[in-house]
Amino acid sequence: MKCDEVKDQLILLAYDEIPEEDHAELQLHLRNCSDCQAEADAMAELTTLLAEQTRPEIPANLLAASRLRLDEALDEAAQSTWRMRLRNSLVGTWQHLYAAPALATLLVGVGFLSGNLLTRYQLATAPIPQPAVVSMNDAEGGVSNISGILPLPDADRVEVRYNRVVPMTIQGRLDDPQVRQLLTLAAQKGLNNDVRETSVDLLAKECVAGHRCEHGDGDRTGVRDALLVSLRYDKSPSVRLRALEGLQRFIGEDLRVRDAVLESLMHDSSADVRTHAIAMLEPVEGDTSVRQVLHTVSTQDDNPYIRNASMQALGNIDGIQ
């Protein structure tokens, strides 16, 4: 997603009107783009300020009476204007014909003859109606949208312009750039849970095996980005677990991965996901933010199992600041 597209949607983000399928991609862009994040923060402050402003309440009776008077005034104005135009047109035409009867008679005769000749010419040169030409093949995919409708000179014919959704398939190795890009898209925008889970599973296995598992470059989403988005936003706990497994080898070197794992530990609705997140954090317990989160969870979490697991991972808590 480009900066121009993101800035066009900031007002929708401020009012929580972003479609669910675009929310993850938008949030990912904001985390990586300080300029867009600054504009998003400014927009949020503006909407908050506007929401705090009080508006005077208009009495319901006054509002209804005003609307009724406005409707009556508009009806009277429309009728007066129509009547005045008709009167002026008739009076002007009658005065003109009264002053020049010979000219009026001549014009009527010329108009009648011209209309008769024009009608005969149109009938002689009119194209013969042809059956509709349908360039549609069900095997090519369904219609995605109608882009234009153009009435043709023949009143019985019309041109309809439409776009197709054409199903496509591709086969290739997991290290093929096009295959990897399609898998990252499927992880975020798969039509069903099976598609997302399969794509995240394949991407996670690539990372676990030590293959290329990088962040994106520019507008291109990387494998690690796709796993982070799945960890934060996917509704399926099994998908989030697979994303954690794929990100595990980067916990010590990538602060974005570490922050996402800490966020899962604090807020994920699945106890299995949170337990796995605790196990992932053991190699980086020396990090201050990690130790603080573990300490908070071990003392305040509602789930006793999560509290005990956090305490065991933390070990000696005397050194916590």
HELIX and SHEET records of a PDB file:
HELIX    1   1 CYS A    3  ASP A    8  1                                   6    
HELIX    2   2 LEU A   10  ALA A   14  1                                   5    
HELIX    3   3 GLU A   20  ASN A   32  1                                  13    
HELIX    4   4 SER A   34  GLU A   52  1                                  19    
HELIX    5   5 ALA A   60  ALA A   99  1                                  40    
HELIX    6   6 PRO A  101  THR A  125  1                                  25    
HELIX    7   7 ASP A  138  GLU A  140  5                                   3    
HELIX    8   8 PRO A  177  LYS A  189  1                                  13    
HELIX    9   9 ASN A  193  VAL A  208  1                                  16    
HELIX   10  10 VAL A  223  TYR A  233  1                                  11    
HELIX   11  11 PRO A  237  LEU A  247  1                                  11    
HELIX   12  12 GLN A  248  PHE A  250  5                                   3    
HELIX   13  13 LEU A  255  HIS A  267  1                                  13    
HELIX   14  14 ALA A  271  LEU A  281  1                                  11    
HELIX   15  15 GLU A  282  VAL A  284  5                                   3    
HELIX   16  16 THR A  288  GLN A  300  1                                  13    
HELIX   17  17 PRO A  304  LEU A  314  1                                  11    
SHEET    1   A 2 GLY A 142  PRO A 151  0                                        
SHEET    2   A 2 VAL A 158  VAL A 165 -1                                        
END                                                                             
